[in-house]
Amino acid sequence: MPGGRTFVNIKLEMDSHAARKLSGESTVVVSQDQVSCKLGGEAAILNLKAGVYYGLNEVGARIWKLIHEPKRVSEIRDTILEEYKVEPDQCEVDVMVLLQDLLDNGLIEERNESIK
């Protein structure tokens, strides 16, 4: 139709975790559907459902180690700020981007529990 708009309905199949957005108050923990190991100062993770390997650099590997027990995103950020020389705003963004990516790829889970 000239000059008109064409709308196409597309149904997206997404895992339930892929649509979630983390916040500083979110609690995250590694998924049971993965195995991981240290490689030097880095980490390698295999998503058992997808059969895909992921690699994390030194800081990512440190975060991965932290979230083997449920942790609030803000606690992870604070730990990274204490251990690495990084600007707070950049740390906040980087931690959130990494955790969201891990969540979207099924490597971590968001929990609805409070941490003491």
N, C-alpha and C positions, 0 to 999 in steps of 0.2 A: 504494500500500500504506500504510494508515494507521499512523502511529507508526514506520514503517520509513524507511530511507534509500534514496534513489535515486542511483546513481552513473552518470555519463555519461562515456564515454571520448571525449575530444576530441583529435584529432591536430593539433598545431600545426605549421605550415610555417614554419620559421625559417631565415634565412641562417646559415651556420656561424659567422660572426663574432658574431651576435647573442647566442649562448649563452655566449660567453667573458666572463670577468671580469678586468679589468686589475688589476695590482698595481704597487707602486712600482718593481719590477724589470722590468716589461714594457717592451718597446721598441716604439714606434709611429712610423708614417710616413704621410703622406697617400696616399690610394688613387689608382690610375691611372684610376679610373672617375669622376673629378670634374674640374671646371675651377673656378677661383676668381679673384677680382680684389679689389683694395683699393677701398673706397668711403669716402673721407675717412679717418678713423682706424679704420674698421670693415672687415669682409670679407664678401663674398657668395660662396657656394659653390653650384654646381649639381651634383647627383648625376646623372651621365649615364645610369645604368641606370634610376633611378626617375623622372627628369625633375622632380625637386623642388629648389627653391632653399632655401638656409639662410642665415641672417645671423648674424654674430658681432659682439659689441661690441668695444671697444678691447682689452680684455685677451684675449678670445677670439681676436681677430685676431693678437695678439702670439704666442699659443700656436700658432696656425695657421702663422705664419711659421717658428717654431722647428721644427715637425715636417715641413718640406719635406725635411729630412734625418732619417734615423732617430735618435730620441732616447729615452732611458730616461725613464719617467714621473717618477722622482725628480729627474732633471736639469731637467725642465721646471718642476717645483714649485720647485726651488731658484732658478732664473732668475727666476720670477715673484716669489718672496720678496725677491730682491735689487732688483728694479725697481719694485715697487709696495708701498705701505704697507698691509699685510694681516697679520692674525694667522696664525701658522704652521698651526694646526689648521684654520682656515677655508680657507686656501689649499689645503691637502691635499685637503679635501672638494671644493672648487669645481673644482680641476684634474681630480680623478678623475671627478667627475660629467660635466664637459664632454667629457673624452676617452672615457668610456664611451658617452655619447650619440653622439659622432662615430663610434665603432666600430659601435654598434648600427645606425646609419643608413648604413653602408657608405662613409663619407667618409675613414676612416683604416683602416690595417691594423696588426695586431700582428705583429711579426717575432720570429723565434726566433734572433736573432743577438746577439752581444755587441758592445758599443761600446767602442772604445779611447779 
